[in-house]
Every structure is written in C-alpha cells, then in structure tokens.
Amino acid sequence: MYFTDRGIEELAARRGDEEVSFEWLAEQLRAFVDLNPDFETPVERLATWLARLDDDED
C-alpha cells in the first residue's frame, strides 16, 4: 500500500456518496495548485491521465 492510499481511502469514506462534476473537480485542483504550487506537475499529470482514460493505446 502506498502512503497516498490513506488519503484516497479518506476521500472515498468522507465524500464517496457525493456526486461531483469534472468542472467542480477542475476548480478544486486549480485551487489546490494555487495554494501548493510545488504540486503543479503531479496535479497536471493526474489531470492529463484522467482526461485521456478513454484514449486508445497505440
């Protein structure tokens, strides 16, 4: 188990019954990066990965 799994598990436990839009998620990611600029690259990678989930792999 990765250390980040604890945060993911907390997210699922606390917010798992909620429905959110990707627009809401994008706003939260922007706000997080504004407060934590050192995390810009990992957030960018996560957002790009999520955006491309349905792309066919070559």
C-alpha positions as CSV (number, residue, x, y, z in Angstrom):
1,M,0.0,0.0,0.0
2,Y,1.3,3.4,-0.9
3,F,1.2,6.3,1.6
4,T,-1.2,8.1,-0.7
5,D,-3.7,5.3,-0.4
6,R,-4.7,6.6,3.1
7,G,-5.7,9.9,1.5
8,I,-7.6,8.2,-1.2
9,E,-9.4,6.0,1.3
10,E,-10.3,9.0,3.4
11,L,-11.7,10.8,0.3
12,A,-13.8,7.7,-0.5
13,A,-15.0,7.4,3.1
14,R,-15.9,11.1,3.5
15,R,-17.1,12.0,0.1
16,G,-17.9,8.7,-1.5
17,D,-21.7,9.2,-1.6
18,E,-21.4,12.6,-3.3
19,E,-21.7,13.3,-7.0
20,V,-19.4,15.9,-8.4
21,S,-18.8,17.3,-11.9
22,F,-15.5,17.4,-13.6
23,E,-15.8,21.2,-13.7
24,W,-16.0,21.1,-9.9
25,L,-13.0,18.8,-9.7
26,A,-11.0,21.1,-12.1
27,E,-11.8,24.1,-9.9
28,Q,-10.6,22.2,-6.8
29,L,-7.4,21.2,-8.5
30,R,-6.8,24.8,-9.6
31,A,-7.4,26.0,-6.0
32,F,-5.1,23.3,-4.6
33,V,-2.3,24.3,-7.0
34,D,-2.7,28.0,-6.2
35,L,-2.2,27.1,-2.5
36,N,0.5,24.5,-3.2
37,P,2.5,25.5,-6.3
38,D,5.1,22.7,-5.7
39,F,2.4,20.2,-6.7
40,E,1.7,21.7,-10.1
41,T,3.4,18.9,-12.0
42,P,1.8,16.0,-10.2
43,V,-1.6,17.6,-10.5
44,E,-1.1,18.3,-14.2
45,R,-0.1,14.6,-14.7
46,L,-3.2,13.4,-12.8
47,A,-5.5,15.7,-14.8
48,T,-4.0,14.7,-18.1
49,W,-4.2,11.0,-17.1
50,L,-7.9,11.4,-16.1
51,A,-8.6,13.3,-19.3
52,R,-7.1,10.6,-21.5
53,L,-8.5,7.5,-19.8
54,D,-10.7,6.5,-22.8
55,D,-8.0,7.1,-25.4
56,D,-6.9,4.0,-27.3
57,E,-3.4,2.9,-26.5
58,D,-1.2,2.5,-29.5
